[in-house]
């Protein structure tokens, strides 16, 4: 159990993120390899289906294969990406607190509540992207209504070009405003998933928890995200530059073996860069709890056996005494000392045996 917890600066959080990622690379990469493996299989299936159609000289149906692939790809990628994110948060939490963690254990701990985490991610996605979709829809609607108007005075009339220019300018300005809005709201809810995973919170409570915890550190979280995004873009560029050059040379018609190789490179890239930002956000979540709630003191007391962790909700209604003193459930044969038949629920019982329960959940 890790008891050396303290508030960290941004540089220290970056160092801690790199240290955790480097020392637990197989754990974190293995968690995201599940998501990457699903993407790999779907990509290979699409390539196989397209090659079968070409071999049978019915390549006109490739568009249907592409459309069907998108319909299947989007929900499956969202589900498995959400599962990988939640499992990574759980694993980072265990490792950061000095507890053992495994790929199987991380997934086993989040699967019973996977629907909750996916619903939380759907809410955040809706909040972030709905304004952009409305802007695009409004731009397209006004554009189609303006183009026929140009037909009356000529499609090349100055009035039509002026209207299209003004419309495009408004669209760009609204797009910039949405981008700023998305960043601010993303920072506002950046700690929602770690809060939901670690504290077992439903979606709405996790959102409110993120708003509360992220106050005062959203600028630091933005810098962390900016740095990691730059790293990820650089790694993706290095991984894909060969395929971009090959596509230009072959006029967009890559050989089958190159497309298959691209899928495997994408699998490795997803597994490698996927855990970076999630790991940093989980560390920020704990740093904010230490700064705002004194979590480091609470955890050190638990490490010393002074404050027992909160037990899991009982399957049956507990007796009044057990509800007032939950740590009595740790030992069915525990009896208070004769000189002190009752004690306050606030003061820790130094005579009670150390908690042997798991702090994973």
C-alpha positions in Angstrom: 0.0 0.0 0.0 1.5 3.3 -1.1 1.6 5.9 1.7 4.0 8.4 0.2 1.2 10.5 -1.4 1.5 14.3 -1.7 0.4 17.2 -3.9 2.3 17.1 -7.2 3.2 19.9 -9.6 2.5 19.6 -13.3 6.1 18.5 -14.0 5.9 15.9 -11.3 2.6 14.5 -12.6 4.2 14.2 -16.1 7.2 12.5 -14.5 4.9 10.2 -12.5 2.9 9.4 -15.7 6.0 8.5 -17.6 7.4 6.4 -14.7 4.2 4.5 -14.2 3.8 3.9 -18.0 7.4 2.8 -18.4 7.4 0.4 -15.4 4.0 -1.0 -16.2 4.1 -0.9 -20.0 2.9 -4.5 -20.6 0.0 -3.9 -18.2 -1.3 -0.7 -19.7 -0.5 -1.7 -23.3 -2.2 -5.1 -22.7 -5.3 -3.4 -21.5 -5.6 -1.2 -24.7 -4.5 -4.2 -26.9 -8.0 -5.6 -26.4 -9.5 -2.5 -28.1 -6.7 -2.4 -30.7 -7.3 -6.1 -31.4 -11.0 -5.5 -32.1 -10.1 -2.7 -34.5 -7.5 -5.0 -36.2 -10.0 -7.8 -36.7 -12.6 -5.4 -38.2 -10.0 -3.9 -40.5 -8.8 -7.3 -41.7 -12.4 -8.5 -42.3 -13.1 -5.4 -44.4 -10.0 -5.9 -46.5 -10.9 -9.6 -47.0 -14.5 -8.7 -48.1 -13.3 -6.1 -50.6 -10.8 -8.5 -52.1 -13.4 -11.2 -52.5 -15.6 -8.8 -54.3 -12.8 -7.8 -56.6 -11.9 -11.4 -57.3 -15.5 -12.1 -58.3 -15.6 -8.9 -60.4 -18.4 -7.3 -58.4 -16.4 -4.4 -57.0 -19.5 -2.2 -57.4 -20.6 -3.6 -54.1 -17.5 -2.3 -52.3 -19.5 0.8 -51.2 -22.0 -1.4 -49.4 -19.1 -3.2 -47.7 -17.6 0.1 -46.6 -21.0 1.4 -45.3 -21.6 -1.8 -43.4 -18.2 -1.7 -41.9 -18.8 1.8 -40.6 -22.1 0.7 -39.1 -20.4 -2.2 -37.3 -17.2 -0.3 -36.5 -18.6 2.7 -34.7 -20.5 1.0 -31.9 -18.0 -1.8 -31.3 -15.1 0.7 -31.2 -16.9 2.9 -28.8 -17.8 0.0 -26.5 -14.3 -1.5 -26.4 -12.6 1.9 -26.2 -14.8 2.7 -23.2 -14.0 -0.6 -21.6 -10.2 -0.1 -22.2 -10.4 3.5 -20.7 -12.2 2.3 -17.6 -9.9 -0.7 -17.1 -6.9 1.5 -17.6 -8.2 4.0 -14.9 -8.7 1.1 -12.5 -5.2 -0.3 -13.2 -3.5 3.1 -12.8 -5.4 3.6 -9.5 -4.1 0.3 -8.2 -0.5 0.8 -9.3 -0.4 4.4 -8.0 -1.6 3.3 -4.6 1.0 0.5 -4.5 -1.4 -2.4 -5.1 -1.1 -5.4 -7.5 -2.8 -5.0 -10.8 -3.4 -7.4 -13.8 -5.1 -7.0 -17.1 -7.7 -9.6 -16.2 -8.3 -8.1 -12.8 -8.8 -4.6 -14.3 -11.3 -5.8 -16.8 -13.1 -8.0 -14.3 -13.5 -5.1 -11.9 -15.1 -2.8 -14.5 -17.3 -5.2 -16.6 -20.2 -5.3 -14.1 -20.6 -1.5 -14.4 -19.5 -1.1 -18.0 -22.9 0.2 -19.0 -22.6 3.0 -16.4 -19.2 4.1 -17.8 -20.4 4.0 -21.4 -23.5 6.0 -20.5 -21.2 8.6 -18.9 -19.1 8.8 -22.0 -22.2 9.1 -24.2 -23.3 12.1 -22.1 -19.9 13.8 -22.3 -19.8 13.1 -26.1 -23.3 14.5 -26.5 -22.4 17.7 -24.6 -19.2 18.2 -26.5 -20.3 17.4 -30.1 -24.0 18.4 -30.3 -23.3 22.2 -30.9 -20.9 21.3 -33.7 -23.4 19.1 -35.4 -26.0 21.8 -35.1 -23.6 24.3 -36.7 -22.8 21.9 -39.6 -26.5 21.2 -40.1 -27.4 24.9 -40.1 -24.5 25.7 -42.5 -25.7 22.9 -44.9 -29.3 24.0 -44.7 -28.6 27.6 -45.4 -26.1 26.7 -48.1 -28.7 24.7 -50.0 -31.2 27.5 -49.7 -28.8 30.1 -51.0 -27.5 28.2 -54.0 -30.9 28.1 -55.8 -31.2 31.8 -55.2 -28.1 32.3 -57.3 -29.7 30.6 -60.2 -32.1 33.5 -60.7 -29.4 36.0 -61.2 -26.7 33.6 -62.5 -24.7 31.1 -60.5 -21.6 33.3 -60.9 -23.3 36.5 -59.8 -21.4 38.6 -57.3 -24.4 38.5 -54.9 -24.1 34.7 -54.7 -20.4 34.7 -54.1 -20.9 37.4 -51.4 -23.6 35.4 -49.6 -21.5 32.2 -49.8 -18.4 34.0 -48.5 -20.4 35.6 -45.6 -22.0 32.2 -44.8 -18.6 30.5 -44.8 -17.1 33.2 -42.6 -20.0 32.8 -40.1 -19.5 29.0 -40.2 -15.7 29.3 -39.5 -16.3 31.8 -36.6 -19.0 29.5 -35.1 -16.6 26.5 -35.5 -13.9 28.4 -33.6 -16.3 29.2 -30.9 -17.4 25.6 -30.7 -13.7 24.5 -30.5 -13.2 26.8 -27.5 -16.4 25.5 -25.9 -15.4 21.9 -26.4 -12.1 22.4 -24.8 -13.6 24.2 -21.8 -16.3 21.5 -21.3 -13.8 18.7 -21.9 -11.7 20.1 -19.1 -14.8 20.5 -16.9 -15.6 16.8 -17.2 -12.1 15.5 -17.6 -12.1 13.7 -14.2 -15.6 12.2 -14.6 -14.5 8.7 -15.7 -11.7 8.3 -13.0 -14.2 9.5 -10.4 -16.9 7.0 -11.6 -14.4 4.1 -11.7 -12.6 4.8 -8.4 -15.5 5.9 -6.3 -18.2 3.8 -8.0 -20.4 6.8 -8.9 -23.2 6.9 -11.4 -22.9 9.2 -14.4 -24.5 12.4 -13.1 -22.7 12.2 -9.8 -19.5 11.6 -11.6 -20.0 14.7 -13.7 -20.7 16.8 -10.7 -17.7 15.3 -9.0 -15.5 16.2 -11.9 -16.7 19.8 -11.9 -15.8 20.0 -8.2 -12.4 18.3 -8.4 -11.2 20.0 -11.6 -11.7 23.5 -10.3 -8.3 25.3 -10.0 -6.4 22.7 -12.1 -8.1 22.9 -15.5 -5.2 24.9 -16.9 -2.7 22.2 -15.8 -5.0 19.5 -17.2 -5.1 21.4 -20.5 -1.3 21.5 -20.7 -1.1 17.8 -19.9 -3.6 17.0 -22.7 -1.8 19.4 -25.1 1.6 17.7 -24.5 0.2 14.2 -24.8 -1.7 15.1 -28.0 1.5 16.4 -29.6 3.3 13.2 -28.6 0.5 11.1 -30.0 0.4 13.0 -33.3 4.1 12.6 -33.7 4.0 8.9 -33.0 1.0 8.4 -35.4 2.8 10.4 -38.1 6.0 8.3 -37.7 3.9 5.1 -37.9 1.8 6.2 -40.9 4.2 8.2 -43.0 5.3 5.1 -45.0 1.7 4.2 -45.9 1.0 7.8 -46.9 4.0 7.8 -49.3 3.0 4.4 -50.6 -0.6 5.6 -51.3 0.7 8.7 -53.2 3.0 6.6 -55.3 0.3 4.0 -56.1 -2.4 6.7 -56.7 -4.4 5.5 -53.7 -4.4 1.8 -54.7 -2.3 0.1 -52.0 -1.5 -3.6 -52.4 -3.2 -6.0 -50.1 -0.1 -6.8 -48.1 0.5 -3.1 -47.5 -3.1 -2.6 -46.3 -2.7 -5.6 -44.0 0.6 -4.3 -42.6 -1.1 -1.0 -42.0 -3.7 -2.6 -39.9 -1.1 -4.3 -37.7 0.9 -1.1 -37.4 -2.4 0.6 -36.3 -2.9 -2.1 -33.7 0.6 -1.5 -32.2 0.0 2.3 -32.3 -3.4 2.1 -30.5 -1.9 -0.2 -27.9 1.1 2.1 -27.3 -0.4 5.6 -27.2 -3.9 4.7 -25.9 -3.1 4.6 -22.1 -1.0 7.9 -22.1 -3.7 10.5 -21.5 -5.9 8.2 -19.4 -3.0 7.6 -17.1 -2.3 11.3 -16.6 -5.9 12.1 -15.9 -6.1 9.4 -13.2 -3.1 10.9 -11.5 -4.7 14.3 -11.7 -7.8 12.9 -10.1 -5.8 11.7 -7.1 -3.8 14.9 -7.0 -7.0 17.0 -6.7 -8.3 14.7 -4.0 -5.1 15.2 -2.1 -5.2 19.0 -2.5 -8.9 19.4 -1.7 -9.8 16.5 0.6 -6.5 15.4 2.3 -6.7 12.0 0.6 -3.0 11.5 1.4 -3.6 11.7 5.1 -6.6 9.4 4.9 -4.5 6.9 2.9 -1.6 7.0 5.3 -4.0 6.3 8.2 -5.3 3.3 6.3 -1.8 2.1 5.7 -1.1 2.4 9.5 -4.3 0.5 10.3 -5.9 3.5 12.0 -8.9 4.1 9.7 -10.5 1.1 8.1 -11.7 1.4 4.5 -15.4 1.7 3.8 -16.8 -1.8 3.4 -18.9 -3.0 0.4 -22.7 -2.6 0.8 -24.0 -5.6 2.7 -26.3 -8.0 0.8 -28.8 -7.9 3.7 -29.9 -5.0 5.9 -27.3 -4.6 8.6 -28.1 -4.4 12.3 -28.2 -0.9 13.8 -24.9 -1.5 15.7 -23.2 -2.8 12.6 -24.4 0.2 10.6 -23.0 2.6 13.3 -19.7 0.7 13.5 -19.1 -0.8 10.0 -15.6 -2.1 10.9 -17.2 -4.6 13.3 -18.2 -6.7 10.3 -14.5 -7.4 9.6 -14.4 -9.8 12.5 -17.6 -11.7 13.6 -16.0 -12.6 17.0 -14.9 -9.0 17.9 -16.2 -7.8 21.2 -15.5 -4.3 22.6 -13.3 -4.1 25.8 -15.3 -4.4 29.1 -14.2 -0.9 30.2 -15.5 0.7 27.1 -18.7 -1.0 26.0 -19.5 1.7 23.4 -17.4 4.0 21.5 -17.8 6.9 19.1 -18.0 6.1 15.4 -15.6 9.0 14.8 -12.7 7.8 16.9 -10.8 4.9 15.4 -10.6 1.7 17.4 -7.0 1.0 18.0 -7.8 -2.5 19.4 -9.4 -3.7 16.3 -7.3 -5.9 14.0 -5.9 -4.4 10.8 -8.2 -4.4 7.9 -7.5 -7.4 5.6 -9.9 -6.4 2.9 -8.9 -5.4 -0.5 -8.8 -1.7 -1.4 -9.3 -2.4 -5.0 -12.9 -1.5 -5.1 
